[in-house]
Amino acid sequence: MIQKGLFKKERTHSKMAGGFFSFEEEGTSTKLYGFGHGDHIRLRDELGNVWRGSAERTDDSVRYTFRDPNGRTITGVSDGAGIILRDGKGKTWRGFID
């Protein structure tokens, strides 16, 4: 006799945002894109700079922080409709996760 439900699929990731990230700076249309999940997100801009970041879940949104090797940061939040980031110079980046 075979028992049903003996094995169950385990989830390898939490419900933290992950996948393909794509952002565009509003003023210059500069692109920032890459892959990641939770604490390990890696993006690349059009100039070849690598931005490493993480996502932290809050009560009703997800907060993102990205840093490049030169010490620049981009931070922002996602409210379910999209992601809005702002860099140290006040430029706004809008994007999504696919």
C-alpha positions as CSV (number, residue, x, y, z in Angstrom):
1,M,0.0,0.0,0.0
2,I,1.4,3.4,-1.0
3,Q,0.8,6.4,1.3
4,K,-0.1,9.6,-0.4
5,G,1.7,12.7,0.9
6,L,4.8,10.9,2.1
7,F,7.0,13.3,0.3
8,K,6.4,16.9,0.0
9,K,8.2,19.5,-2.1
10,E,10.3,21.9,0.1
11,R,10.6,25.5,-0.8
12,T,14.2,26.6,-1.3
13,H,13.5,30.3,-1.1
14,S,11.4,32.5,1.1
15,K,8.7,34.7,-0.3
16,M,11.2,37.5,-0.8
17,A,11.3,39.2,-4.2
18,G,13.5,37.6,-6.8
19,G,13.9,37.1,-10.5
20,F,15.0,39.5,-13.3
21,F,15.2,43.2,-12.2
22,S,15.0,46.0,-14.7
23,F,15.2,49.8,-13.9
24,E,15.4,52.9,-15.9
25,E,16.5,56.4,-14.7
26,E,13.8,58.9,-15.5
27,G,15.9,61.8,-16.8
28,T,18.5,60.0,-18.9
29,S,16.8,56.6,-19.6
30,T,20.0,54.9,-18.3
31,K,19.3,51.2,-17.7
32,L,20.1,49.0,-14.7
33,Y,19.3,45.3,-14.9
34,G,20.2,41.9,-13.4
35,F,19.1,38.9,-11.4
36,G,18.8,38.1,-7.8
37,H,16.8,36.8,-4.9
38,G,16.5,38.3,-1.3
39,D,19.9,39.1,0.1
40,H,21.8,38.3,-3.1
41,I,20.8,40.7,-5.9
42,R,23.4,41.7,-8.6
43,L,22.7,44.4,-11.1
44,R,24.7,45.9,-13.9
45,D,24.4,49.4,-15.5
46,E,25.1,50.4,-19.1
47,L,28.6,51.5,-18.1
48,G,29.5,48.0,-16.8
49,N,29.4,48.9,-13.1
50,V,28.1,46.1,-10.9
51,W,25.6,46.9,-8.1
52,R,25.1,44.4,-5.3
53,G,22.1,44.6,-3.1
54,S,19.4,43.1,-1.0
55,A,15.7,43.2,-0.4
56,E,14.2,43.5,3.1
57,R,10.5,42.8,3.7
58,T,8.6,45.3,5.8
59,D,5.0,45.2,6.9
60,D,3.4,46.2,3.6
61,S,6.4,46.7,1.2
62,V,9.9,45.6,0.3
63,R,12.9,47.9,0.8
64,Y,15.8,47.6,-1.6
65,T,19.4,48.8,-1.1
66,F,22.1,48.6,-3.8
67,R,25.8,49.6,-3.6
68,D,28.5,49.8,-6.2
69,P,32.3,49.4,-5.6
70,N,32.7,53.2,-5.6
71,G,30.5,53.6,-2.6
72,R,27.4,55.0,-4.4
73,T,24.0,53.7,-3.2
74,I,20.5,53.4,-4.6
75,T,17.7,52.7,-2.2
76,G,13.9,52.5,-2.6
77,V,10.7,50.5,-2.0
78,S,8.2,48.3,-3.8
79,D,4.5,48.6,-3.1
80,G,3.3,45.8,-5.3
81,A,2.7,48.0,-8.3
82,G,6.4,48.6,-9.1
83,I,9.7,49.7,-7.6
84,I,10.9,53.2,-7.1
85,L,14.5,53.8,-6.3
86,R,16.5,57.1,-5.6
87,D,20.2,57.5,-5.9
88,G,22.5,59.8,-3.9
89,K,22.1,62.6,-6.5
90,G,18.3,62.6,-6.2
91,K,17.7,60.8,-9.5
92,T,14.7,58.6,-9.6
93,W,14.8,55.0,-11.0
94,R,11.6,53.1,-11.8
95,G,11.4,49.4,-12.5
96,F,9.9,46.0,-12.1
97,I,10.7,42.4,-11.3
98,D,9.9,39.7,-13.9
